[in-house]
Amino acid sequence: MVNFVGAGPGAPDLITVRGMELIKNADVIIYAGSLVNAELLKYAKPDCKIYNSAKMTLGEVVAVMEENRNGEIVRLHTGDPSIYGAIREQADELDRLGIEYEVCPGVSSMFGAAAALKAEYTLPGISQSVIVTRMAGRTPVPERESIESFAAHGATMVIFLSAGMLDELSKRLIDGGYKVDSPAAIVYKATWEDEIIVRTTVGELAAVAERHGITKTALITVGGFLGGGYERSRLYDAGFSHGYRKGTE
């Protein structure tokens, strides 16, 4: 059995209990060494075979899985495997080889970033939608999913894998409808010990990143949720009735 496990955003105690137990019982661990906190490997058995996939190709990763198909294998991905985890291509190969697999969800870095900012992505009257996206790099982005088209909605945006392209990102956000002074934030290595949080504006993203030496491993968040104004939730309003409480007149 292969278990794709979400390692969480960085802090070793933010892996799920299920994920930790799978690591403890694994005979083989293949971990994304460029992003996953190596402290998580301390949960592994002394005789567990450990591979760093940062130095491996897809073919090499799958070959290790096939060679150890009779054991318990953990494929340890950063954050949650469903977001930029590249697990589909691995799963397809496992299907071809007849090797069973399951997925253990993890805490995405987008939620680690929100926690670091002490912010709520969905504020009444500000934004009730979160757009998760990235700039085009070596992996292209479909034209219909351009930064400009998403920015036109004015919704909360969480932008992955784009810290090295902030000049262009700012331009595209502004071209799409955000103002130069719209609130934004950069969270470098959310929940890690060396985490850096920078609150800024859309127009200043590149400048503040340069001042802090941030070129990668950072999330960019944009939107009014970072500002001061919002409407209170109806859920806890004394005059609001629902299935568990009768509101006051």
CYANA upper distance limits for C-alpha pairs under 8 A (distance plus 0.5 A):
  1 MET  CA     69 ARG  CA      7.18
  1 MET  CA     70 ASN  CA      7.79
  1 MET  CA     71 GLY  CA      7.23
  1 MET  CA     72 GLU  CA      5.95
  1 MET  CA     73 ILE  CA      6.69
  1 MET  CA     99 ILE  CA      7.23
  1 MET  CA    100 GLU  CA      5.72
  1 MET  CA    101 TYR  CA      5.92
  1 MET  CA    102 GLU  CA      8.23
  2 VAL  CA     65 MET  CA      7.98
  2 VAL  CA     69 ARG  CA      8.33
  2 VAL  CA     72 GLU  CA      6.85
  2 VAL  CA     73 ILE  CA      5.17
  2 VAL  CA     74 VAL  CA      6.34
  2 VAL  CA     75 ARG  CA      7.48
  2 VAL  CA     99 ILE  CA      8.04
  2 VAL  CA    100 GLU  CA      6.86
  2 VAL  CA    101 TYR  CA      4.99
  2 VAL  CA    102 GLU  CA      7.00
  3 ASN  CA     22 LEU  CA      8.19
  3 ASN  CA     72 GLU  CA      8.37
  3 ASN  CA     73 ILE  CA      6.62
  3 ASN  CA     74 VAL  CA      5.36
  3 ASN  CA     75 ARG  CA      6.49
  3 ASN  CA    101 TYR  CA      6.05
  3 ASN  CA    102 GLU  CA      5.47
  3 ASN  CA    103 VAL  CA      6.14
  3 ASN  CA    104 CYS  CA      7.36
  4 PHE  CA     74 VAL  CA      6.50
  4 PHE  CA     75 ARG  CA      5.22
  4 PHE  CA     76 LEU  CA      6.58
  4 PHE  CA     77 HIS  CA      7.61
  4 PHE  CA     81 PRO  CA      7.61
  4 PHE  CA     87 ILE  CA      8.27
  4 PHE  CA    101 TYR  CA      7.88
  4 PHE  CA    102 GLU  CA      6.74
  4 PHE  CA    103 VAL  CA      5.18
  4 PHE  CA    104 CYS  CA      6.48
  5 VAL  CA     19 GLY  CA      6.41
  5 VAL  CA     74 VAL  CA      7.08
  5 VAL  CA     75 ARG  CA      6.51
  5 VAL  CA     76 LEU  CA      5.44
  5 VAL  CA     77 HIS  CA      6.53
  5 VAL  CA     80 ASP  CA      8.21
  5 VAL  CA     81 PRO  CA      7.39
  5 VAL  CA    103 VAL  CA      6.59
  5 VAL  CA    104 CYS  CA      5.22
  5 VAL  CA    105 PRO  CA      6.84
  5 VAL  CA    106 GLY  CA      7.46
  6 GLY  CA     15 ILE  CA      7.68
  6 GLY  CA     19 GLY  CA      7.53
  6 GLY  CA     76 LEU  CA      6.70
  6 GLY  CA     77 HIS  CA      5.71
  6 GLY  CA     78 THR  CA      6.28
  6 GLY  CA     79 GLY  CA      5.83
  6 GLY  CA     80 ASP  CA      5.02
  6 GLY  CA     81 PRO  CA      5.88
  6 GLY  CA    104 CYS  CA      6.63
  6 GLY  CA    105 PRO  CA      5.70
  6 GLY  CA    106 GLY  CA      4.48
  6 GLY  CA    107 VAL  CA      7.50
  7 ALA  CA     12 PRO  CA      8.41
  7 ALA  CA     14 LEU  CA      8.24
  7 ALA  CA     15 ILE  CA      5.77
  7 ALA  CA     16 THR  CA      8.33
  7 ALA  CA     19 GLY  CA      7.78
  7 ALA  CA     36 VAL  CA      7.16
  7 ALA  CA     40 LEU  CA      8.44
  7 ALA  CA     76 LEU  CA      6.62
  7 ALA  CA     77 HIS  CA      6.20
  7 ALA  CA     78 THR  CA      5.46
  7 ALA  CA     79 GLY  CA      5.94
  7 ALA  CA     80 ASP  CA      7.52
  7 ALA  CA    106 GLY  CA      6.40
  7 ALA  CA    107 VAL  CA      7.95
  8 GLY  CA     12 PRO  CA      8.21
  8 GLY  CA     14 LEU  CA      6.17
  8 GLY  CA     15 ILE  CA      5.50
  8 GLY  CA     16 THR  CA      8.19
  8 GLY  CA     78 THR  CA      6.34
  8 GLY  CA     79 GLY  CA      4.48
  8 GLY  CA     80 ASP  CA      6.86
  8 GLY  CA    106 GLY  CA      5.54
  8 GLY  CA    107 VAL  CA      4.95
  8 GLY  CA    108 SER  CA      6.31
  8 GLY  CA    109 SER  CA      7.39
  9 PRO  CA     14 LEU  CA      7.70
  9 PRO  CA     78 THR  CA      6.89
  9 PRO  CA     79 GLY  CA      5.16
  9 PRO  CA    107 VAL  CA      6.67
  9 PRO  CA    108 SER  CA      6.13
  9 PRO  CA    109 SER  CA      4.84
  9 PRO  CA    112 GLY  CA      6.46
  9 PRO  CA    189 LYS  CA      8.33
  9 PRO  CA    190 ALA  CA      6.92
  9 PRO  CA    191 THR  CA      6.96
  9 PRO  CA    192 TRP  CA      8.36
 10 GLY  CA     14 LEU  CA      7.78
 10 GLY  CA     36 VAL  CA      7.09
 10 GLY  CA     37 ASN  CA      6.16
 10 GLY  CA     78 THR  CA      8.13
 10 GLY  CA     79 GLY  CA      8.10
 10 GLY  CA    109 SER  CA      8.28
 10 GLY  CA    189 LYS  CA      7.67
 10 GLY  CA    190 ALA  CA      7.30
 10 GLY  CA    191 THR  CA      6.10
 10 GLY  CA    192 TRP  CA      5.71
 11 ALA  CA     15 ILE  CA      8.31
 11 ALA  CA     37 ASN  CA      7.70
 11 ALA  CA    191 THR  CA      5.84
 11 ALA  CA    192 TRP  CA      5.77
 11 ALA  CA    193 GLU  CA      8.12
 12 PRO  CA     37 ASN  CA      7.21
 12 PRO  CA     39 GLU  CA      6.72
 12 PRO  CA     40 LEU  CA      6.13
 14 LEU  CA    107 VAL  CA      7.55
 15 ILE  CA     19 GLY  CA      6.69
 15 ILE  CA     20 MET  CA      6.99
 15 ILE  CA    106 GLY  CA      6.91
 15 ILE  CA    107 VAL  CA      7.49
 16 THR  CA     20 MET  CA      6.75
 16 THR  CA    105 PRO  CA      8.40
 16 THR  CA    106 GLY  CA      6.86
 16 THR  CA    107 VAL  CA      8.22
 17 VAL  CA     21 GLU  CA      6.76
 18 ARG  CA     22 LEU  CA      6.72
 18 ARG  CA    104 CYS  CA      7.82
 19 GLY  CA     23 ILE  CA      6.82
 19 GLY  CA    104 CYS  CA      6.90
 19 GLY  CA    105 PRO  CA      8.49
 19 GLY  CA    106 GLY  CA      8.30
 20 MET  CA     24 LYS  CA      6.75
 20 MET  CA     43 TYR  CA      7.53
 21 GLU  CA     25 ASN  CA      6.79
 22 LEU  CA     26 ALA  CA      6.52
 22 LEU  CA     74 VAL  CA      7.50
 23 ILE  CA     29 ILE  CA      7.93
 23 ILE  CA     41 LEU  CA      8.19
 23 ILE  CA     43 TYR  CA      6.78
 23 ILE  CA     44 ALA  CA      6.07
 23 ILE  CA     74 VAL  CA      7.02
 24 LYS  CA     43 TYR  CA      5.84
 24 LYS  CA     44 ALA  CA      5.22
 24 LYS  CA     45 LYS  CA      6.49
 25 ASN  CA     44 ALA  CA      7.72
 25 ASN  CA     45 LYS  CA      7.57
 25 ASN  CA     72 GLU  CA      7.67
 26 ALA  CA     44 ALA  CA      7.40
 26 ALA  CA     45 LYS  CA      7.78
 26 ALA  CA     48 CYS  CA      7.11
 26 ALA  CA     71 GLY  CA      8.26
 26 ALA  CA     72 GLU  CA      5.47
 26 ALA  CA     73 ILE  CA      6.06
 26 ALA  CA     74 VAL  CA      6.63
 27 ASP  CA     45 LYS  CA      8.11
 27 ASP  CA     47 ASP  CA      7.92
 27 ASP  CA     48 CYS  CA      5.27
 27 ASP  CA     49 LYS  CA      6.78
 27 ASP  CA     71 GLY  CA      6.45
 27 ASP  CA     72 GLU  CA      5.71
 27 ASP  CA     73 ILE  CA      6.52
 28 VAL  CA     48 CYS  CA      5.96
 28 VAL  CA     49 LYS  CA      5.19
 28 VAL  CA     50 ILE  CA      6.35
 28 VAL  CA     51 TYR  CA      8.36
 28 VAL  CA     68 ASN  CA      8.06
 28 VAL  CA     71 GLY  CA      7.97
 28 VAL  CA     72 GLU  CA      6.99
 28 VAL  CA     73 ILE  CA      5.27
 28 VAL  CA     74 VAL  CA      6.75
 29 ILE  CA     48 CYS  CA      7.69
 29 ILE  CA     49 LYS  CA      6.79
 29 ILE  CA     50 ILE  CA      5.33
 29 ILE  CA     51 TYR  CA      6.71
 29 ILE  CA     73 ILE  CA      6.36
 29 ILE  CA     74 VAL  CA      5.24
 29 ILE  CA     75 ARG  CA      6.44
 29 ILE  CA     76 LEU  CA      7.44
 30 ILE  CA     50 ILE  CA      6.43
 30 ILE  CA     51 TYR  CA      5.18
 30 ILE  CA     52 ASN  CA      6.38
 30 ILE  CA     53 SER  CA      6.63
 30 ILE  CA     61 VAL  CA      8.08
 30 ILE  CA     73 ILE  CA      8.26
 30 ILE  CA     74 VAL  CA      6.76
 30 ILE  CA     75 ARG  CA      5.37
 30 ILE  CA     76 LEU  CA      6.52
 31 TYR  CA     36 VAL  CA      7.38
 31 TYR  CA     50 ILE  CA      8.16
 31 TYR  CA     51 TYR  CA      6.88
 31 TYR  CA     52 ASN  CA      5.80
 31 TYR  CA     53 SER  CA      6.24
 31 TYR  CA     54 ALA  CA      8.48
 31 TYR  CA     74 VAL  CA      8.47
 31 TYR  CA     75 ARG  CA      6.40
 31 TYR  CA     76 LEU  CA      5.00
 31 TYR  CA     77 HIS  CA      6.77
 32 ALA  CA     36 VAL  CA      6.08
 32 ALA  CA     52 ASN  CA      6.55
 32 ALA  CA     53 SER  CA      5.66
 32 ALA  CA     54 ALA  CA      6.17
 32 ALA  CA     76 LEU  CA      6.89
 32 ALA  CA     77 HIS  CA      6.22
 32 ALA  CA     78 THR  CA      7.43
 33 GLY  CA     37 ASN  CA      8.03
 33 GLY  CA     38 ALA  CA      7.72
 33 GLY  CA     52 ASN  CA      5.75
 33 GLY  CA     53 SER  CA      6.78
 33 GLY  CA     54 ALA  CA      5.87
 34 SER  CA     54 ALA  CA      6.31
 35 LEU  CA     78 THR  CA      6.53
 36 VAL  CA     76 LEU  CA      8.16
 36 VAL  CA     77 HIS  CA      7.25
 36 VAL  CA     78 THR  CA      5.71
 38 ALA  CA     42 LYS  CA      8.26
 40 LEU  CA     44 ALA  CA      8.36
 44 ALA  CA     48 CYS  CA      6.83
 52 ASN  CA     56 MET  CA      7.78
 53 SER  CA     57 THR  CA      7.93
 53 SER  CA     61 VAL  CA      7.38
 56 MET  CA     60 GLU  CA      6.28
 56 MET  CA     61 VAL  CA      6.90
 57 THR  CA     61 VAL  CA      6.79
 58 LEU  CA     62 VAL  CA      6.69
 58 LEU  CA     90 GLN  CA      7.80
 59 GLY  CA     63 ALA  CA      6.55
 60 GLU  CA     64 VAL  CA      6.89
 61 VAL  CA     65 MET  CA      7.00
 62 VAL  CA     66 GLU  CA      6.64
 62 VAL  CA     90 GLN  CA      7.46
 62 VAL  CA     93 GLU  CA      7.65
 62 VAL  CA     94 LEU  CA      8.07
 63 ALA  CA     67 GLU  CA      6.54
 64 VAL  CA     68 ASN  CA      6.70
 65 MET  CA     69 ARG  CA      6.20
 65 MET  CA     73 ILE  CA      7.60
 66 GLU  CA     97 LEU  CA      8.18
 66 GLU  CA     99 ILE  CA      8.23
 68 ASN  CA     72 GLU  CA      8.44
 68 ASN  CA     73 ILE  CA      8.01
 69 ARG  CA     73 ILE  CA      8.21
 69 ARG  CA     99 ILE  CA      7.36
 77 HIS  CA     81 PRO  CA      6.39
 77 HIS  CA     85 GLY  CA      7.10
 78 THR  CA     85 GLY  CA      8.01
 78 THR  CA    108 SER  CA      8.32
 79 GLY  CA     83 ILE  CA      8.32
 79 GLY  CA    106 GLY  CA      6.11
 79 GLY  CA    107 VAL  CA      5.89
 79 GLY  CA    108 SER  CA      4.57
 79 GLY  CA    109 SER  CA      5.95
 80 ASP  CA     85 GLY  CA      7.80
 80 ASP  CA    105 PRO  CA      6.01
 80 ASP  CA    106 GLY  CA      4.76
 80 ASP  CA    107 VAL  CA      6.13
 80 ASP  CA    108 SER  CA      5.33
 80 ASP  CA    109 SER  CA      8.42
 81 PRO  CA     85 GLY  CA      5.08
 81 PRO  CA     86 ALA  CA      8.10
 81 PRO  CA     87 ILE  CA      7.26
 81 PRO  CA    103 VAL  CA      8.28
 81 PRO  CA    105 PRO  CA      7.13
 81 PRO  CA    106 GLY  CA      7.60
 82 SER  CA     87 ILE  CA      7.99
 82 SER  CA    105 PRO  CA      8.36
 83 ILE  CA    108 SER  CA      8.25
 86 ALA  CA     90 GLN  CA      7.83
 87 ILE  CA     91 ALA  CA      6.53
 88 ARG  CA     92 ASP  CA      6.60
 89 GLU  CA     93 GLU  CA      7.01
 90 GLN  CA     94 LEU  CA      6.83
 91 ALA  CA     95 ASP  CA      6.63
 91 ALA  CA    101 TYR  CA      8.02
 92 ASP  CA     96 ARG  CA      6.78
 93 GLU  CA     97 LEU  CA      6.78
 94 LEU  CA     98 GLY  CA      6.47
 94 LEU  CA     99 ILE  CA      5.53
 94 LEU  CA    100 GLU  CA      7.47
 94 LEU  CA    101 TYR  CA      8.09
 95 ASP  CA     99 ILE  CA      6.61
 95 ASP  CA    100 GLU  CA      7.84
107 VAL  CA    111 PHE  CA      7.24
107 VAL  CA    112 GLY  CA      7.84
108 SER  CA    112 GLY  CA      7.08
109 SER  CA    113 ALA  CA      6.42
109 SER  CA    190 ALA  CA      6.89
109 SER  CA    219 LEU  CA      8.42
110 MET  CA    114 ALA  CA      6.86
110 MET  CA    158 VAL  CA      7.43
110 MET  CA    219 LEU  CA      7.76
111 PHE  CA    115 ALA  CA      6.67
112 GLY  CA    116 ALA  CA      6.68
112 GLY  CA    190 ALA  CA      5.99
112 GLY  CA    191 THR  CA      6.55
113 ALA  CA    117 LEU  CA      6.67
113 ALA  CA    187 VAL  CA      6.50
113 ALA  CA    190 ALA  CA      5.76
113 ALA  CA    191 THR  CA      8.05
113 ALA  CA    219 LEU  CA      7.78
114 ALA  CA    118 LYS  CA      6.41
114 ALA  CA    119 ALA  CA      5.74
114 ALA  CA    120 GLU  CA      7.13
114 ALA  CA    121 TYR  CA      7.74
115 ALA  CA    119 ALA  CA      6.91
116 ALA  CA    187 VAL  CA      8.23
116 ALA  CA    190 ALA  CA      7.17
116 ALA  CA    191 THR  CA      7.51
116 ALA  CA    197 ILE  CA      7.88
117 LEU  CA    197 ILE  CA      7.82
119 ALA  CA    225 PHE  CA      7.75
119 ALA  CA    226 LEU  CA      7.51
120 GLU  CA    225 PHE  CA      7.17
121 TYR  CA    127 SER  CA      7.94
121 TYR  CA    128 GLN  CA      8.33
121 TYR  CA    129 SER  CA      8.45
121 TYR  CA    130 VAL  CA      7.37
121 TYR  CA    156 THR  CA      6.90
121 TYR  CA    225 PHE  CA      6.35
122 THR  CA    126 ILE  CA      7.92
122 THR  CA    127 SER  CA      5.84
122 THR  CA    128 GLN  CA      5.25
122 THR  CA    129 SER  CA      6.93
122 THR  CA    130 VAL  CA      7.82
122 THR  CA    156 THR  CA      8.06
122 THR  CA    225 PHE  CA      7.51
123 LEU  CA    127 SER  CA      6.01
123 LEU  CA    128 GLN  CA      6.81
123 LEU  CA    225 PHE  CA      6.80
123 LEU  CA    230 TYR  CA      6.77
123 LEU  CA    231 GLU  CA      7.68
124 PRO  CA    128 GLN  CA      7.14
124 PRO  CA    230 TYR  CA      6.59
124 PRO  CA    231 GLU  CA      5.63
124 PRO  CA    232 ARG  CA      7.04
124 PRO  CA    233 SER  CA      6.83
125 GLY  CA    230 TYR  CA      6.14
125 GLY  CA    231 GLU  CA      5.95
126 ILE  CA    155 ALA  CA      8.39
126 ILE  CA    224 GLY  CA      6.54
126 ILE  CA    225 PHE  CA      6.98
126 ILE  CA    229 GLY  CA      8.39
126 ILE  CA    230 TYR  CA      6.46
126 ILE  CA    231 GLU  CA      8.29
127 SER  CA    154 GLY  CA      8.19
127 SER  CA    155 ALA  CA      5.82
127 SER  CA    156 THR  CA      6.67
127 SER  CA    224 GLY  CA      7.84
127 SER  CA    225 PHE  CA      7.57
128 GLN  CA    155 ALA  CA      7.76
128 GLN  CA    156 THR  CA      8.44
129 SER  CA    155 ALA  CA      6.25
129 SER  CA    156 THR  CA      6.79
130 VAL  CA    155 ALA  CA      6.73
130 VAL  CA    156 THR  CA      5.34
130 VAL  CA    157 MET  CA      6.24
130 VAL  CA    158 VAL  CA      7.68
131 ILE  CA    150 PHE  CA      7.84
131 ILE  CA    155 ALA  CA      7.44
131 ILE  CA    156 THR  CA      6.65
131 ILE  CA    157 MET  CA      5.25
131 ILE  CA    158 VAL  CA      6.64
132 VAL  CA    157 MET  CA      6.59
132 VAL  CA    158 VAL  CA      5.44
132 VAL  CA    159 ILE  CA      6.47
132 VAL  CA    160 PHE  CA      8.03
133 THR  CA    147 ILE  CA      8.47
133 THR  CA    157 MET  CA      8.09
133 THR  CA    158 VAL  CA      6.98
133 THR  CA    159 ILE  CA      5.56
133 THR  CA    160 PHE  CA      6.69
134 ARG  CA    141 VAL  CA      8.31
134 ARG  CA    147 ILE  CA      8.41
134 ARG  CA    159 ILE  CA      5.55
134 ARG  CA    160 PHE  CA      5.41
134 ARG  CA    161 LEU  CA      6.36
134 ARG  CA    162 SER  CA      6.65
135 MET  CA    141 VAL  CA      7.62
135 MET  CA    147 ILE  CA      7.66
135 MET  CA    159 ILE  CA      8.10
135 MET  CA    160 PHE  CA      8.15
135 MET  CA    161 LEU  CA      7.47
135 MET  CA    162 SER  CA      6.07
135 MET  CA    165 MET  CA      8.29
135 MET  CA    169 LEU  CA      7.82
136 ALA  CA    140 PRO  CA      5.29
136 ALA  CA    141 VAL  CA      5.59
141 VAL  CA    145 GLU  CA      7.10
141 VAL  CA    146 SER  CA      7.77
142 PRO  CA    146 SER  CA      7.67
144 ARG  CA    149 SER  CA      7.97
145 GLU  CA    149 SER  CA      7.09
145 GLU  CA    150 PHE  CA      7.46
146 SER  CA    150 PHE  CA      7.05
147 ILE  CA    151 ALA  CA      6.49
147 ILE  CA    169 LEU  CA      8.14
147 ILE  CA    172 ARG  CA      6.56
147 ILE  CA    173 LEU  CA      6.82
147 ILE  CA    176 GLY  CA      7.70
148 GLU  CA    152 ALA  CA      6.79
148 GLU  CA    172 ARG  CA      5.86
148 GLU  CA    173 LEU  CA      6.21
148 GLU  CA    174 ILE  CA      8.26
148 GLU  CA    175 ASP  CA      6.60
148 GLU  CA    176 GLY  CA      4.41
148 GLU  CA    177 GLY  CA      7.98
149 SER  CA    153 HIS  CA      7.97
149 SER  CA    176 GLY  CA      6.59
150 PHE  CA    154 GLY  CA      8.20
150 PHE  CA    155 ALA  CA      8.45
150 PHE  CA    176 GLY  CA      7.82
151 ALA  CA    155 ALA  CA      7.68
151 ALA  CA    157 MET  CA      8.29
151 ALA  CA    173 LEU  CA      6.15
151 ALA  CA    174 ILE  CA      8.38
151 ALA  CA    176 GLY  CA      5.39
151 ALA  CA    177 GLY  CA      6.41
151 ALA  CA    178 TYR  CA      6.98
152 ALA  CA    176 GLY  CA      5.40
152 ALA  CA    177 GLY  CA      5.63
152 ALA  CA    178 TYR  CA      7.97
154 GLY  CA    177 GLY  CA      7.80
154 GLY  CA    178 TYR  CA      7.52
154 GLY  CA    223 GLY  CA      7.49
155 ALA  CA    223 GLY  CA      6.96
156 THR  CA    221 THR  CA      7.93
156 THR  CA    222 VAL  CA      6.43
156 THR  CA    223 GLY  CA      5.28
156 THR  CA    224 GLY  CA      7.62
156 THR  CA    225 PHE  CA      7.44
157 MET  CA    220 ILE  CA      8.50
157 MET  CA    221 THR  CA      6.13
157 MET  CA    222 VAL  CA      5.62
157 MET  CA    223 GLY  CA      6.93
158 VAL  CA    219 LEU  CA      7.38
158 VAL  CA    220 ILE  CA      6.34
158 VAL  CA    221 THR  CA      5.12
158 VAL  CA    222 VAL  CA      7.14
159 ILE  CA    219 LEU  CA      6.38
159 ILE  CA    220 ILE  CA      5.51
159 ILE  CA    221 THR  CA      6.75
160 PHE  CA    218 ALA  CA      7.82
160 PHE  CA    219 LEU  CA      5.82
160 PHE  CA    220 ILE  CA      7.23
161 LEU  CA    216 LYS  CA      7.81
161 LEU  CA    217 THR  CA      7.78
161 LEU  CA    218 ALA  CA      7.85
161 LEU  CA    219 LEU  CA      7.76
162 SER  CA    166 LEU  CA      7.30
162 SER  CA    169 LEU  CA      8.22
162 SER  CA    216 LYS  CA      7.98
162 SER  CA    218 ALA  CA      8.38
162 SER  CA    219 LEU  CA      8.18
162 SER  CA    220 ILE  CA      8.21
163 ALA  CA    209 ALA  CA      8.50
163 ALA  CA    214 ILE  CA      7.66
163 ALA  CA    215 THR  CA      5.83
163 ALA  CA    216 LYS  CA      5.58
163 ALA  CA    217 THR  CA      7.71
163 ALA  CA    218 ALA  CA      6.46
163 ALA  CA    219 LEU  CA      7.63
163 ALA  CA    220 ILE  CA      7.82
164 GLY  CA    215 THR  CA      5.39
164 GLY  CA    216 LYS  CA      6.53
165 MET  CA    169 LEU  CA      6.63
165 MET  CA    206 ALA  CA      8.45
166 LEU  CA    170 SER  CA      6.44
166 LEU  CA    205 LEU  CA      6.62
166 LEU  CA    206 ALA  CA      5.34
167 ASP  CA    171 LYS  CA      6.96
167 ASP  CA    205 LEU  CA      7.88
167 ASP  CA    206 ALA  CA      5.87
168 GLU  CA    172 ARG  CA      6.70
169 LEU  CA    173 LEU  CA      6.61
170 SER  CA    174 ILE  CA      6.67
170 SER  CA    202 VAL  CA      6.15
170 SER  CA    203 GLY  CA      6.33
170 SER  CA    204 GLU  CA      8.39
170 SER  CA    205 LEU  CA      7.26
170 SER  CA    206 ALA  CA      8.18
171 LYS  CA    175 ASP  CA      6.52
171 LYS  CA    203 GLY  CA      8.37
172 ARG  CA    176 GLY  CA      6.55
173 LEU  CA    177 GLY  CA      6.99
173 LEU  CA    178 TYR  CA      6.15
173 LEU  CA    202 VAL  CA      7.89
174 ILE  CA    178 TYR  CA      5.17
174 ILE  CA    179 LYS  CA      6.23
174 ILE  CA    180 VAL  CA      6.92
174 ILE  CA    202 VAL  CA      8.09
174 ILE  CA    203 GLY  CA      8.46
178 TYR  CA    182 SER  CA      6.68
178 TYR  CA    202 VAL  CA      8.07
179 LYS  CA    202 VAL  CA      7.75
179 LYS  CA    203 GLY  CA      8.41
180 VAL  CA    201 THR  CA      7.29
180 VAL  CA    202 VAL  CA      5.96
180 VAL  CA    203 GLY  CA      5.08
180 VAL  CA    204 GLU  CA      8.49
181 ASP  CA    201 THR  CA      5.63
181 ASP  CA    202 VAL  CA      6.55
181 ASP  CA    203 GLY  CA      6.76
182 SER  CA    201 THR  CA      5.87
182 SER  CA    202 VAL  CA      6.09
182 SER  CA    203 GLY  CA      8.34
182 SER  CA    222 VAL  CA      8.13
182 SER  CA    223 GLY  CA      7.30
182 SER  CA    224 GLY  CA      7.81
183 PRO  CA    199 ARG  CA      8.15
183 PRO  CA    200 THR  CA      6.64
183 PRO  CA    201 THR  CA      5.01
183 PRO  CA    202 VAL  CA      6.77
183 PRO  CA    222 VAL  CA      6.67
183 PRO  CA    223 GLY  CA      6.36
183 PRO  CA    224 GLY  CA      6.89
183 PRO  CA    226 LEU  CA      6.42
183 PRO  CA    227 GLY  CA      6.93
184 ALA  CA    199 ARG  CA      6.65
184 ALA  CA    200 THR  CA      5.72
184 ALA  CA    201 THR  CA      5.23
184 ALA  CA    202 VAL  CA      6.08
184 ALA  CA    205 LEU  CA      8.09
184 ALA  CA    220 ILE  CA      7.74
184 ALA  CA    221 THR  CA      6.04
184 ALA  CA    222 VAL  CA      4.82
184 ALA  CA    223 GLY  CA      6.83
184 ALA  CA    226 LEU  CA      7.34
185 ALA  CA    197 ILE  CA      7.77
185 ALA  CA    198 VAL  CA      6.03
185 ALA  CA    199 ARG  CA      4.83
185 ALA  CA    200 THR  CA      6.00
185 ALA  CA    201 THR  CA      7.71
185 ALA  CA    205 LEU  CA      8.38
185 ALA  CA    220 ILE  CA      6.37
185 ALA  CA    221 THR  CA      5.71
185 ALA  CA    222 VAL  CA      7.04
185 ALA  CA    226 LEU  CA      8.42
186 ILE  CA    196 ILE  CA      8.46
186 ILE  CA    197 ILE  CA      6.46
186 ILE  CA    198 VAL  CA      5.61
186 ILE  CA    199 ARG  CA      7.00
186 ILE  CA    200 THR  CA      8.28
186 ILE  CA    205 LEU  CA      8.24
186 ILE  CA    209 ALA  CA      8.19
186 ILE  CA    218 ALA  CA      7.01
186 ILE  CA    219 LEU  CA      6.27
186 ILE  CA    220 ILE  CA      5.24
186 ILE  CA    221 THR  CA      6.93
187 VAL  CA    195 GLU  CA      7.71
187 VAL  CA    196 ILE  CA      6.33
187 VAL  CA    197 ILE  CA      5.18
187 VAL  CA    198 VAL  CA      6.91
187 VAL  CA    218 ALA  CA      5.88
187 VAL  CA    219 LEU  CA      5.80
187 VAL  CA    220 ILE  CA      7.11
188 TYR  CA    195 GLU  CA      6.00
188 TYR  CA    196 ILE  CA      5.47
188 TYR  CA    197 ILE  CA      6.91
188 TYR  CA    214 ILE  CA      7.65
188 TYR  CA    216 LYS  CA      8.29
188 TYR  CA    217 THR  CA      6.45
188 TYR  CA    218 ALA  CA      4.55
188 TYR  CA    219 LEU  CA      6.98
189 LYS  CA    194 ASP  CA      7.49
189 LYS  CA    195 GLU  CA      5.46
189 LYS  CA    196 ILE  CA      7.44
189 LYS  CA    217 THR  CA      6.31
189 LYS  CA    218 ALA  CA      6.32
190 ALA  CA    195 GLU  CA      5.95
190 ALA  CA    196 ILE  CA      7.98
190 ALA  CA    218 ALA  CA      8.11
191 THR  CA    195 GLU  CA      6.63
198 VAL  CA    208 VAL  CA      8.10
200 THR  CA    204 GLU  CA      6.83
200 THR  CA    205 LEU  CA      7.12
200 THR  CA    208 VAL  CA      7.94
201 THR  CA    205 LEU  CA      6.81
202 VAL  CA    222 VAL  CA      7.80
204 GLU  CA    208 VAL  CA      6.64
205 LEU  CA    209 ALA  CA      6.66
206 ALA  CA    210 GLU  CA      6.69
207 ALA  CA    211 ARG  CA      6.84
208 VAL  CA    212 HIS  CA      6.81
209 ALA  CA    213 GLY  CA      6.47
209 ALA  CA    214 ILE  CA      5.46
209 ALA  CA    215 THR  CA      7.59
210 GLU  CA    214 ILE  CA      6.62
210 GLU  CA    215 THR  CA      8.09
214 ILE  CA    218 ALA  CA      7.93
222 VAL  CA    226 LEU  CA      8.03
223 GLY  CA    227 GLY  CA      8.31
225 PHE  CA    230 TYR  CA      8.48
232 ARG  CA    237 ASP  CA      8.48
233 SER  CA    237 ASP  CA      7.44
234 ARG  CA    240 PHE  CA      6.76
235 LEU  CA    240 PHE  CA      7.25
236 TYR  CA    240 PHE  CA      7.71
237 ASP  CA    247 GLY  CA      8.39
238 ALA  CA    247 GLY  CA      6.06
238 ALA  CA    248 THR  CA      6.49
239 GLY  CA    247 GLY  CA      4.82
239 GLY  CA    248 THR  CA      5.13
239 GLY  CA    249 GLU  CA      6.61
240 PHE  CA    246 LYS  CA      7.80
240 PHE  CA    247 GLY  CA      5.20
240 PHE  CA    248 THR  CA      7.79
241 SER  CA    245 ARG  CA      6.18
241 SER  CA    246 LYS  CA      5.19
241 SER  CA    247 GLY  CA      4.80
241 SER  CA    248 THR  CA      8.40
242 HIS  CA    246 LYS  CA      7.03
242 HIS  CA    247 GLY  CA      8.19
